[in-house]
């Protein structure tokens, strides 16, 4: 919800497969640049 709260829409989400990658990652591609004040909030998400 952090992205939505800052008016950023998600255009694409890329997810690594935990069966193929021991450290899978989620990458979200937004339709705008993320503001600096949103980054600490994103980093707090478990």
Secondary structure in CASP SS format (residue, H / E / C, confidence):
PFRMAT SS
TARGET T0000
AUTHOR 0000-0000-0000
METHOD secondary structure of the structure
MODEL  1
X C 1.00
X H 1.00
X H 1.00
X H 1.00
X H 1.00
X C 1.00
X C 1.00
X C 1.00
X C 1.00
X E 1.00
X E 1.00
X E 1.00
X E 1.00
X E 1.00
X E 1.00
X C 1.00
X C 1.00
X C 1.00
X C 1.00
X C 1.00
X C 1.00
X C 1.00
X C 1.00
X C 1.00
X C 1.00
X E 1.00
X E 1.00
X E 1.00
X E 1.00
X E 1.00
X C 1.00
X C 1.00
X C 1.00
X C 1.00
X C 1.00
X H 1.00
X H 1.00
X H 1.00
X H 1.00
X H 1.00
X H 1.00
X H 1.00
X H 1.00
X C 1.00
X C 1.00
X C 1.00
END
